[in-house]
Amino acid sequence: MNKEQDTLRNNEDGATSIEYALIASLIAGVIGLTVSAIGGTVLNMFTIAAAMFP
């Protein structure tokens, strides 16, 4: 029984998966904030460009 407990205690696969999930969610959040911050500027640029054409 001790060998099985040691195996479970030393298994870090779950912790690694959680770390990758946290990193992925952080990256997604940064991308979302960047798109929302830049989105208005890009929309204004396209609006100005569209107004140049009759």
C-alpha positions in Angstrom: 0.0 0.0 0.0 2.9 2.4 0.7 4.2 2.0 -2.8 0.9 3.0 -4.3 0.7 6.0 -2.0 4.2 7.1 -3.0 3.2 6.7 -6.7 0.1 8.9 -6.2 2.0 11.4 -4.1 4.8 11.8 -6.7 2.4 12.0 -9.7 2.5 15.6 -10.9 0.5 15.2 -14.2 -2.6 16.9 -12.8 -0.7 19.8 -11.4 1.0 20.3 -14.8 -2.3 20.3 -16.6 -3.7 22.9 -14.2 -0.6 25.1 -14.7 -1.0 24.9 -18.5 -4.7 25.7 -18.2 -3.9 28.8 -16.0 -1.3 30.0 -18.5 -3.7 29.5 -21.4 -6.4 31.4 -19.7 -4.0 34.2 -18.8 -2.9 34.5 -22.5 -6.6 34.5 -23.6 -7.4 37.2 -21.2 -4.5 39.4 -22.4 -5.5 38.8 -26.0 -9.1 39.8 -25.1 -8.0 43.0 -23.3 -5.7 43.9 -26.2 -8.4 43.4 -28.8 -10.9 45.4 -26.9 -8.4 48.2 -26.3 -7.3 48.4 -29.9 -10.7 47.6 -31.5 -12.1 51.2 -31.2 -9.0 52.6 -32.8 -9.2 50.2 -35.7 -12.9 50.9 -36.2 -12.2 54.6 -36.4 -9.5 54.0 -39.0 -11.8 52.0 -41.2 -14.6 54.6 -40.7 -12.3 57.4 -41.9 -11.1 55.2 -44.8 -14.7 54.4 -45.8 -15.6 58.1 -45.7 -12.9 58.9 -48.2 -14.8 56.9 -50.9 -17.9 58.5 -52.4 
